[in-house]
Amino acid sequence: MRDHFQTIRFAGITAAAQTLRIRLPSGQYQLLDTLKLGAYYYFDSHGKPLDWPAWTLFVQHNGDFLKYPGTLSIGDTLKLSGKLQAINLETRQKDEQAVNHLEKRLKQMAHKVILGWLKHLSQATPILKPTWKRLNALLTAYDGTKLPLGTLLSRAHQTIQTTEPWLLNDYRILRDDLLPMLAATQAQIDQLMTPAFLVTNVRQVKVYSNYQPDWHPQVNDTKRFLDEDYRHTQFKQILANQAYQKMHQVPLAHDSYYRGKKFWDPKMINQFTEGDTKPD
């Protein structure tokens, strides 16, 4: 499900810096300072490198980057841990209205299916009052846009598994009806807003600098990592460095860096973000 989080370790080359307006699985929109990892790979819980799906990976630029005694430049190798979340990138503001229409239609269909299932339970199956109360509360939260459908399904499963495990087969029928609706709606949203992945809760940041003798950024003040305005100021240095790299045609990394590693070629980035520069 697209609202699923997982904590994972990442490594890769900082390919770009962008301030993006993103759509979260909850349907909320947020403006974020992000870094794009171009040539990157990631590890499973045993430290084994894994292949990466064909989406772009963005990393939220937070205070942990400023704890590092220096600054981050385009082309630097970046290692970190964080939570991985599927998102969409807003390419045109007018697409938000179309996405809202898709979400409203999904909500209407899902509400009808879930309500019918709850009525079926109340008439045909004696279930505990706490279970009934909890399932109705989940539907109410979904109706109030406080809960994505994927989260509702996950929490309903947890509730039934804990209090009424004998209902799981009946619940799976409901889930099997709803998941195709969710997948179809998300596929339509992906056509309007580029699908991507975002790393949040960034920590254990390590930067390996690809030193450029003509670039002299102002080093981070590690004591100001909680200052949001200062974080954005330091982020703008990375944007300036990006312009410097482009002007001087500095490669992201030497060819030898890619040997023996499972990387996406930085040249492939553009084909996953073609919508980023479409005019309104």
Contacts in CASP RR format, 6 or more apart in sequence:
PFRMAT RR
TARGET T0000
AUTHOR 0000-0000-0000
METHOD contacts of the structure
MODEL  1
MRDHFQTIRFAGITAAAQTLRIRLPSGQYQLLDTLKLGAYYYFDSHGKPL
DWPAWTLFVQHNGDFLKYPGTLSIGDTLKLSGKLQAINLETRQKDEQAVN
HLEKRLKQMAHKVILGWLKHLSQATPILKPTWKRLNALLTAYDGTKLPLG
TLLSRAHQTIQTTEPWLLNDYRILRDDLLPMLAATQAQIDQLMTPAFLVT
NVRQVKVYSNYQPDWHPQVNDTKRFLDEDYRHTQFKQILANQAYQKMHQV
PLAHDSYYRGKKFWDPKMINQFTEGDTKPD
1 150 0 8 1.000
1 153 0 8 1.000
1 154 0 8 1.000
1 182 0 8 1.000
2 25 0 8 1.000
2 86 0 8 1.000
2 150 0 8 1.000
2 182 0 8 1.000
2 186 0 8 1.000
3 25 0 8 1.000
3 26 0 8 1.000
3 85 0 8 1.000
3 86 0 8 1.000
3 148 0 8 1.000
3 150 0 8 1.000
3 151 0 8 1.000
4 85 0 8 1.000
4 86 0 8 1.000
5 83 0 8 1.000
5 84 0 8 1.000
5 85 0 8 1.000
6 83 0 8 1.000
6 84 0 8 1.000
7 81 0 8 1.000
7 82 0 8 1.000
7 83 0 8 1.000
7 84 0 8 1.000
7 201 0 8 1.000
8 42 0 8 1.000
8 43 0 8 1.000
8 44 0 8 1.000
8 81 0 8 1.000
8 82 0 8 1.000
8 83 0 8 1.000
8 84 0 8 1.000
9 42 0 8 1.000
9 43 0 8 1.000
9 47 0 8 1.000
9 79 0 8 1.000
9 80 0 8 1.000
9 81 0 8 1.000
9 82 0 8 1.000
9 204 0 8 1.000
10 37 0 8 1.000
10 40 0 8 1.000
10 41 0 8 1.000
10 42 0 8 1.000
10 43 0 8 1.000
10 57 0 8 1.000
10 59 0 8 1.000
10 78 0 8 1.000
10 79 0 8 1.000
10 80 0 8 1.000
10 81 0 8 1.000
10 82 0 8 1.000
10 199 0 8 1.000
11 40 0 8 1.000
11 41 0 8 1.000
11 42 0 8 1.000
11 43 0 8 1.000
11 77 0 8 1.000
11 78 0 8 1.000
11 79 0 8 1.000
12 37 0 8 1.000
12 38 0 8 1.000
12 39 0 8 1.000
12 40 0 8 1.000
12 41 0 8 1.000
12 77 0 8 1.000
12 78 0 8 1.000
12 79 0 8 1.000
12 263 0 8 1.000
13 37 0 8 1.000
13 38 0 8 1.000
13 39 0 8 1.000
13 40 0 8 1.000
13 75 0 8 1.000
13 76 0 8 1.000
13 77 0 8 1.000
13 78 0 8 1.000
13 252 0 8 1.000
13 253 0 8 1.000
13 257 0 8 1.000
13 266 0 8 1.000
14 35 0 8 1.000
14 36 0 8 1.000
14 37 0 8 1.000
14 38 0 8 1.000
14 72 0 8 1.000
14 73 0 8 1.000
14 74 0 8 1.000
14 75 0 8 1.000
14 76 0 8 1.000
14 77 0 8 1.000
14 78 0 8 1.000
14 238 0 8 1.000
15 36 0 8 1.000
15 37 0 8 1.000
15 38 0 8 1.000
15 39 0 8 1.000
15 74 0 8 1.000
15 75 0 8 1.000
15 252 0 8 1.000
15 266 0 8 1.000
15 269 0 8 1.000
16 35 0 8 1.000
16 36 0 8 1.000
16 38 0 8 1.000
16 74 0 8 1.000
16 242 0 8 1.000
16 269 0 8 1.000
17 33 0 8 1.000
17 34 0 8 1.000
17 35 0 8 1.000
17 36 0 8 1.000
17 61 0 8 1.000
17 74 0 8 1.000
17 235 0 8 1.000
17 238 0 8 1.000
17 239 0 8 1.000
17 241 0 8 1.000
17 242 0 8 1.000
18 34 0 8 1.000
18 36 0 8 1.000
18 58 0 8 1.000
18 276 0 8 1.000
19 31 0 8 1.000
19 32 0 8 1.000
19 33 0 8 1.000
19 34 0 8 1.000
20 31 0 8 1.000
20 32 0 8 1.000
20 34 0 8 1.000
20 58 0 8 1.000
20 89 0 8 1.000
20 90 0 8 1.000
21 29 0 8 1.000
21 30 0 8 1.000
21 31 0 8 1.000
21 32 0 8 1.000
21 89 0 8 1.000
21 90 0 8 1.000
22 29 0 8 1.000
22 30 0 8 1.000
22 31 0 8 1.000
22 32 0 8 1.000
22 58 0 8 1.000
22 87 0 8 1.000
22 88 0 8 1.000
22 89 0 8 1.000
22 90 0 8 1.000
22 196 0 8 1.000
22 198 0 8 1.000
23 29 0 8 1.000
23 87 0 8 1.000
23 88 0 8 1.000
23 89 0 8 1.000
23 90 0 8 1.000
23 96 0 8 1.000
23 99 0 8 1.000
23 189 0 8 1.000
23 193 0 8 1.000
24 30 0 8 1.000
24 85 0 8 1.000
24 87 0 8 1.000
25 85 0 8 1.000
25 86 0 8 1.000
25 87 0 8 1.000
25 148 0 8 1.000
25 150 0 8 1.000
26 145 0 8 1.000
26 147 0 8 1.000
26 148 0 8 1.000
27 103 0 8 1.000
27 145 0 8 1.000
27 148 0 8 1.000
29 90 0 8 1.000
29 96 0 8 1.000
32 58 0 8 1.000
32 60 0 8 1.000
32 61 0 8 1.000
32 198 0 8 1.000
33 60 0 8 1.000
33 61 0 8 1.000
33 231 0 8 1.000
33 232 0 8 1.000
33 235 0 8 1.000
34 58 0 8 1.000
34 59 0 8 1.000
34 60 0 8 1.000
34 61 0 8 1.000
34 198 0 8 1.000
35 58 0 8 1.000
35 59 0 8 1.000
35 61 0 8 1.000
35 72 0 8 1.000
35 78 0 8 1.000
35 238 0 8 1.000
36 56 0 8 1.000
36 57 0 8 1.000
36 58 0 8 1.000
36 59 0 8 1.000
36 269 0 8 1.000
37 57 0 8 1.000
37 58 0 8 1.000
37 59 0 8 1.000
37 78 0 8 1.000
38 57 0 8 1.000
38 252 0 8 1.000
38 264 0 8 1.000
38 266 0 8 1.000
38 269 0 8 1.000
39 252 0 8 1.000
39 253 0 8 1.000
39 257 0 8 1.000
39 258 0 8 1.000
39 263 0 8 1.000
39 264 0 8 1.000
39 265 0 8 1.000
39 266 0 8 1.000
40 52 0 8 1.000
40 57 0 8 1.000
40 263 0 8 1.000
40 264 0 8 1.000
41 49 0 8 1.000
41 50 0 8 1.000
41 52 0 8 1.000
41 261 0 8 1.000
41 262 0 8 1.000
41 263 0 8 1.000
41 264 0 8 1.000
42 49 0 8 1.000
42 50 0 8 1.000
42 52 0 8 1.000
43 49 0 8 1.000
43 50 0 8 1.000
44 50 0 8 1.000
49 261 0 8 1.000
49 262 0 8 1.000
50 262 0 8 1.000
51 262 0 8 1.000
52 262 0 8 1.000
52 264 0 8 1.000
54 272 0 8 1.000
55 195 0 8 1.000
55 196 0 8 1.000
55 197 0 8 1.000
55 272 0 8 1.000
56 89 0 8 1.000
56 194 0 8 1.000
56 196 0 8 1.000
56 197 0 8 1.000
56 269 0 8 1.000
56 272 0 8 1.000
56 273 0 8 1.000
57 196 0 8 1.000
57 197 0 8 1.000
57 199 0 8 1.000
58 87 0 8 1.000
58 196 0 8 1.000
58 197 0 8 1.000
58 198 0 8 1.000
58 199 0 8 1.000
59 78 0 8 1.000
59 80 0 8 1.000
59 198 0 8 1.000
59 199 0 8 1.000
59 202 0 8 1.000
60 198 0 8 1.000
60 199 0 8 1.000
60 200 0 8 1.000
60 202 0 8 1.000
61 202 0 8 1.000
61 231 0 8 1.000
61 235 0 8 1.000
61 238 0 8 1.000
62 202 0 8 1.000
62 231 0 8 1.000
63 225 0 8 1.000
63 226 0 8 1.000
63 231 0 8 1.000
64 80 0 8 1.000
64 202 0 8 1.000
64 203 0 8 1.000
64 204 0 8 1.000
64 205 0 8 1.000
64 225 0 8 1.000
65 72 0 8 1.000
65 202 0 8 1.000
65 205 0 8 1.000
65 220 0 8 1.000
65 231 0 8 1.000
65 234 0 8 1.000
66 220 0 8 1.000
66 221 0 8 1.000
66 222 0 8 1.000
66 224 0 8 1.000
66 225 0 8 1.000
66 230 0 8 1.000
66 231 0 8 1.000
66 234 0 8 1.000
67 205 0 8 1.000
67 220 0 8 1.000
67 222 0 8 1.000
67 225 0 8 1.000
68 205 0 8 1.000
68 206 0 8 1.000
68 207 0 8 1.000
68 220 0 8 1.000
68 222 0 8 1.000
69 219 0 8 1.000
69 220 0 8 1.000
69 222 0 8 1.000
70 207 0 8 1.000
70 219 0 8 1.000
70 220 0 8 1.000
71 217 0 8 1.000
71 218 0 8 1.000
71 219 0 8 1.000
71 220 0 8 1.000
71 234 0 8 1.000
71 237 0 8 1.000
71 238 0 8 1.000
72 78 0 8 1.000
72 207 0 8 1.000
72 238 0 8 1.000
73 209 0 8 1.000
73 210 0 8 1.000
73 212 0 8 1.000
73 215 0 8 1.000
73 217 0 8 1.000
73 238 0 8 1.000
73 241 0 8 1.000
73 245 0 8 1.000
74 238 0 8 1.000
74 241 0 8 1.000
74 242 0 8 1.000
74 245 0 8 1.000
74 250 0 8 1.000
74 252 0 8 1.000
75 210 0 8 1.000
75 245 0 8 1.000
75 250 0 8 1.000
75 252 0 8 1.000
75 253 0 8 1.000
76 207 0 8 1.000
76 208 0 8 1.000
76 209 0 8 1.000
76 210 0 8 1.000
77 207 0 8 1.000
77 208 0 8 1.000
77 210 0 8 1.000
77 253 0 8 1.000
77 257 0 8 1.000
78 205 0 8 1.000
78 206 0 8 1.000
78 207 0 8 1.000
78 208 0 8 1.000
79 204 0 8 1.000
79 205 0 8 1.000
79 206 0 8 1.000
79 207 0 8 1.000
79 208 0 8 1.000
80 199 0 8 1.000
80 202 0 8 1.000
80 203 0 8 1.000
80 204 0 8 1.000
80 205 0 8 1.000
80 206 0 8 1.000
81 202 0 8 1.000
81 203 0 8 1.000
81 204 0 8 1.000
82 199 0 8 1.000
82 200 0 8 1.000
82 201 0 8 1.000
82 202 0 8 1.000
82 203 0 8 1.000
83 199 0 8 1.000
83 200 0 8 1.000
83 201 0 8 1.000
84 197 0 8 1.000
84 198 0 8 1.000
84 199 0 8 1.000
85 197 0 8 1.000
85 198 0 8 1.000
85 199 0 8 1.000
85 200 0 8 1.000
86 195 0 8 1.000
86 196 0 8 1.000
86 197 0 8 1.000
86 198 0 8 1.000
87 195 0 8 1.000
87 196 0 8 1.000
87 197 0 8 1.000
87 198 0 8 1.000
88 99 0 8 1.000
88 189 0 8 1.000
88 190 0 8 1.000
88 192 0 8 1.000
88 193 0 8 1.000
88 194 0 8 1.000
88 195 0 8 1.000
88 196 0 8 1.000
89 193 0 8 1.000
89 194 0 8 1.000
89 195 0 8 1.000
89 196 0 8 1.000
89 273 0 8 1.000
89 275 0 8 1.000
89 276 0 8 1.000
90 96 0 8 1.000
90 193 0 8 1.000
91 192 0 8 1.000
91 193 0 8 1.000
91 194 0 8 1.000
91 275 0 8 1.000
91 276 0 8 1.000
91 278 0 8 1.000
92 278 0 8 1.000
92 279 0 8 1.000
92 280 0 8 1.000
93 280 0 8 1.000
94 280 0 8 1.000
95 192 0 8 1.000
95 193 0 8 1.000
98 192 0 8 1.000
99 189 0 8 1.000
99 192 0 8 1.000
99 193 0 8 1.000
102 185 0 8 1.000
102 188 0 8 1.000
102 189 0 8 1.000
103 185 0 8 1.000
103 189 0 8 1.000
105 185 0 8 1.000
106 149 0 8 1.000
106 181 0 8 1.000
106 182 0 8 1.000
106 185 0 8 1.000
107 142 0 8 1.000
107 143 0 8 1.000
107 149 0 8 1.000
109 181 0 8 1.000
110 142 0 8 1.000
110 149 0 8 1.000
110 178 0 8 1.000
110 181 0 8 1.000
110 182 0 8 1.000
111 139 0 8 1.000
111 142 0 8 1.000
111 143 0 8 1.000
113 174 0 8 1.000
113 177 0 8 1.000
113 178 0 8 1.000
113 181 0 8 1.000
114 139 0 8 1.000
114 142 0 8 1.000
114 152 0 8 1.000
114 174 0 8 1.000
114 178 0 8 1.000
115 139 0 8 1.000
117 174 0 8 1.000
118 132 0 8 1.000
118 135 0 8 1.000
118 136 0 8 1.000
118 139 0 8 1.000
121 127 0 8 1.000
121 132 0 8 1.000
121 135 0 8 1.000
121 167 0 8 1.000
121 170 0 8 1.000
122 132 0 8 1.000
125 167 0 8 1.000
125 170 0 8 1.000
127 164 0 8 1.000
127 167 0 8 1.000
128 163 0 8 1.000
128 164 0 8 1.000
130 163 0 8 1.000
131 159 0 8 1.000
131 160 0 8 1.000
131 163 0 8 1.000
131 164 0 8 1.000
134 159 0 8 1.000
134 163 0 8 1.000
135 156 0 8 1.000
135 159 0 8 1.000
135 160 0 8 1.000
138 147 0 8 1.000
138 152 0 8 1.000
138 155 0 8 1.000
138 156 0 8 1.000
138 159 0 8 1.000
139 152 0 8 1.000
141 147 0 8 1.000
141 152 0 8 1.000
142 148 0 8 1.000
142 149 0 8 1.000
142 152 0 8 1.000
147 155 0 8 1.000
149 178 0 8 1.000
149 182 0 8 1.000
150 182 0 8 1.000
153 175 0 8 1.000
153 178 0 8 1.000
153 179 0 8 1.000
156 171 0 8 1.000
157 168 0 8 1.000
157 171 0 8 1.000
157 175 0 8 1.000
160 167 0 8 1.000
160 168 0 8 1.000
160 171 0 8 1.000
161 168 0 8 1.000
194 272 0 8 1.000
194 273 0 8 1.000
194 274 0 8 1.000
194 275 0 8 1.000
194 276 0 8 1.000
196 272 0 8 1.000
210 252 0 8 1.000
210 253 0 8 1.000
212 244 0 8 1.000
212 250 0 8 1.000
214 248 0 8 1.000
215 241 0 8 1.000
215 244 0 8 1.000
217 237 0 8 1.000
217 240 0 8 1.000
217 241 0 8 1.000
218 234 0 8 1.000
218 237 0 8 1.000
220 234 0 8 1.000
221 230 0 8 1.000
224 230 0 8 1.000
225 231 0 8 1.000
244 250 0 8 1.000
252 266 0 8 1.000
258 265 0 8 1.000
END
